[in-house]
Amino acid sequence: MSANLYDLQVELLFGGTADPMRRRILAPLKQGLNAFSSTPPQQIRILDIACGTGRSLKLIRAALPKASLFGTDLSPAYLRKANQLLSQNPGELPQLLQANAEDLPYQDSYFHAVTSVFLFHELPPTARQQVIEECFRVTQPGGVFIICDSLQMSDSPEFIPVMENFSAVFHEPYYKHYITDDLRERLEKAGFTNISTEAHFMSKYWLAHKPA
Ligand SMILES: C[S@@+](CC[C@H](N)C(=O)[O-])C[C@H]1O[C@@H](n2cnc3c(N)ncnc32)[C@H](O)[C@@H]1O
């Protein structure tokens, strides 16, 4: 059974588990980190905002065993679960902090990469922009920001009924706006460049670079 409500939603609606969707951040993450190939792997810092119960951090730890990992979330209950899950892994424990992604408690340009999985559909539009601005601020020049979230309306009109169902059944108040929102425009407004997107079944990915 699912570790959190989001996974349960995904399983009920889409008949799959969310981990394969999370796993798709790994390739662009590794690709983005190639820009720092002269940095020792243990000095690479990666932040997962809204890390929830730590499922993405677990996948990142397996893919990048030496990197320094950080996770933040609003929910202390989720962070406690994340701590349990990540403690089962060998290697250094990610540093977990309770924090609002709209106001990250890190200095400018601290991270080589920042990831966000299944957060943006939960945020009101102004918070979406503020979170993107904060992720830009804490990313190093030359670093990357990767977003994984739900598919949007323009990607796949045939899935519109499924998306509308998700919004209604699970009382996600901002999802309806999210599926029409232009995150590329928001990323550009914050200063990110070289932005690419990919859609896979019900999930969508943005890879954005902070200019070097
Ligand atoms: C759908 S869950 C996804 C969690 C995790 N990324 C995953 O893939 O399992 C959304 C998460 O966003 C967190 N969250 C919502 N708004 C937030 C905010 N403004 N700042 C930080 N975390 C937030 C929630 O507490 C929750 O853990």
The ligand as an SDF file (V2000), in Angstrom:
LIG
                    3D

 27 29  0  0  0  0  0  0  0  0999 V2000
    1.9780   15.4900   -3.1620 C   0  0  0  0  0  0  0  0  0  0  0  0
    3.1470   15.6340   -1.8790 S   0  0  0  0  0  0  0  0  0  0  0  0
    4.6550   15.1940   -2.7050 C   0  0  0  0  0  0  0  0  0  0  0  0
    5.7380   14.8450   -1.7300 C   0  0  0  0  0  0  0  0  0  0  0  0
    7.0240   14.3070   -2.3370 C   0  0  0  0  0  0  0  0  0  0  0  0
    7.6970   15.2870   -3.1670 N   0  0  0  0  0  0  0  0  0  0  0  0
    6.7730   13.0310   -3.0880 C   0  0  0  0  0  0  0  0  0  0  0  0
    7.0800   12.9440   -4.2690 O   0  0  0  0  0  0  0  0  0  0  0  0
    6.2540   12.0970   -2.4680 O   0  0  0  0  0  0  0  0  0  0  0  0
    3.2730   17.4000   -1.7410 C   0  0  0  0  0  0  0  0  0  0  0  0
    4.1690   17.8400   -0.6100 C   0  0  0  0  0  0  0  0  0  0  0  0
    4.3100   19.2420   -0.6460 O   0  0  0  0  0  0  0  0  0  0  0  0
    4.3890   19.7070    0.6760 C   0  0  0  0  0  0  0  0  0  0  0  0
    4.1150   21.1380    0.5860 N   0  0  0  0  0  0  0  0  0  0  0  0
    2.9750   21.7520    0.1890 C   0  0  0  0  0  0  0  0  0  0  0  0
    3.1350   23.0950    0.1580 N   0  0  0  0  0  0  0  0  0  0  0  0
    4.4190   23.3290    0.5460 C   0  0  0  0  0  0  0  0  0  0  0  0
    5.2040   24.5060    0.7080 C   0  0  0  0  0  0  0  0  0  0  0  0
    4.6820   25.7170    0.4640 N   0  0  0  0  0  0  0  0  0  0  0  0
    6.4840   24.3710    1.1070 N   0  0  0  0  0  0  0  0  0  0  0  0
    7.0060   23.1630    1.3660 C   0  0  0  0  0  0  0  0  0  0  0  0
    6.3200   22.0050    1.2260 N   0  0  0  0  0  0  0  0  0  0  0  0
    5.0400   22.0950    0.8170 C   0  0  0  0  0  0  0  0  0  0  0  0
    3.3850   18.8670    1.4270 C   0  0  0  0  0  0  0  0  0  0  0  0
    3.6190   18.8720    2.8180 O   0  0  0  0  0  0  0  0  0  0  0  0
    3.6480   17.5000    0.7960 C   0  0  0  0  0  0  0  0  0  0  0  0
    4.6410   16.7990    1.4700 O   0  0  0  0  0  0  0  0  0  0  0  0
  1  2  1  0
  2  3  1  0
  2 10  1  0
  3  4  1  0
  4  5  1  0
  5  6  1  0
  5  7  1  0
  7  8  2  0
  7  9  1  0
 10 11  1  0
 11 12  1  0
 11 26  1  0
 12 13  1  0
 13 14  1  0
 13 24  1  0
 14 15  1  0
 14 23  1  0
 15 16  2  0
 16 17  1  0
 17 18  1  0
 17 23  2  0
 18 19  1  0
 18 20  2  0
 20 21  1  0
 21 22  2  0
 22 23  1  0
 24 25  1  0
 24 26  1  0
 26 27  1  0
M  CHG  2   2   1   9  -1
M  END
$$$$
